[in-house]
Amino acid sequence: MVRLVESRLLPDPRLAERLRSLFAARDGREPPPGLPDPPASWARDYEAIVTDVGAATGSVSAAMSLATEVYRQALS
């Protein structure tokens, strides 16, 4: 999601509809109000990936803040 935001592909007005469709198909329910915290092991892996792709959001905590904000805005 972070790369989509950084590439200016998100936020998109269709995101809420797509999130609701995804959760309905996968779980038979509405999307949860927030995103779960990622596993601690993602921190090292994420930093290696962003170094390779040149992402502006360089830490898992910053990425989660951005992703959570976009997710919550879409569903509000």
C-alpha positions as a printed NumPy array, in Angstrom:
array([[  0.   ,   0.   ,   0.   ],
       [  2.877,   2.355,   0.801],
       [  4.35 ,   2.014,  -2.689],
       [  0.936,   2.751,  -4.177],
       [  0.669,   5.919,  -2.072],
       [  4.198,   6.981,  -2.953],
       [  3.395,   6.376,  -6.642],
       [  0.239,   8.498,  -6.247],
       [ -2.056,   5.591,  -7.111],
       [ -3.664,   5.826,  -3.663],
       [ -5.762,   7.175,  -2.149],
       [ -8.368,   6.293,  -4.738],
       [-12.127,   6.749,  -4.379],
       [-12.623,   3.058,  -5.252],
       [-10.458,   1.785,  -2.379],
       [-13.309,   1.434,   0.133],
       [-15.396,  -0.587,  -2.315],
       [-12.444,  -2.828,  -3.103],
       [-11.571,  -3.367,   0.546],
       [-15.168,  -4.281,   1.331],
       [-15.309,  -6.703,  -1.614],
       [-12.039,  -8.322,  -0.597],
       [-13.048,  -8.868,   3.021],
       [-16.531, -10.065,   2.045],
       [-15.096, -12.633,  -0.381],
       [-12.311, -13.743,   1.94 ],
       [-13.953, -13.574,   5.37 ],
       [-17.646, -12.956,   4.759],
       [-17.561,  -9.728,   6.774],
       [-16.777,  -6.021,   6.678],
       [-13.156,  -4.896,   6.9  ],
       [-11.86 ,  -4.361,  10.436],
       [-11.614,  -0.752,  11.625],
       [ -7.804,  -0.825,  11.582],
       [ -4.82 ,  -2.765,  10.35 ],
       [ -3.045,  -5.255,  12.619],
       [  0.531,  -4.59 ,  13.641],
       [  3.023,  -6.371,  11.398],
       [  5.268,  -9.106,  12.763],
       [  8.468,  -7.804,  14.357],
       [ 10.493,  -9.704,  11.754],
       [  9.236,  -7.348,   9.038],
       [ 11.395,  -4.451,  10.284],
       [ 14.678,  -5.796,   8.92 ],
       [ 13.116,  -7.122,   5.707],
       [ 11.219,  -3.897,   5.039],
       [ 14.296,  -1.734,   5.444],
       [ 16.194,  -3.92 ,   2.944],
       [ 13.351,  -3.695,   0.431],
       [ 12.944,   0.079,   0.657],
       [ 16.675,   0.503,   0.186],
       [ 16.444,  -1.534,  -3.029],
       [ 13.424,   0.32 ,  -4.448],
       [ 14.235,   3.779,  -3.106],
       [ 11.007,   4.221,  -1.136],
       [ 10.601,   7.43 ,   0.846],
       [  8.968,   5.656,   3.788],
       [ 12.027,   3.978,   5.266],
       [ 10.796,   2.193,   8.372],
       [  8.03 ,  -0.251,   9.183],
       [  6.525,   2.121,  11.753],
       [  6.364,   4.976,   9.226],
       [  4.959,   2.634,   6.595],
       [  2.306,   1.354,   8.984],
       [  1.325,   4.893,   9.956],
       [  0.875,   5.806,   6.302],
       [ -0.962,   2.588,   5.392],
       [ -3.23 ,   2.851,   8.432],
       [ -4.134,   6.444,   7.625],
       [ -5.021,   5.608,   4.006],
       [ -6.977,   2.513,   5.116],
       [ -8.958,   4.379,   7.771],
       [ -9.719,   7.316,   5.474],
       [-10.967,   4.941,   2.805],
       [-13.372,   3.275,   5.211],
       [-14.591,   6.442,   6.942]])
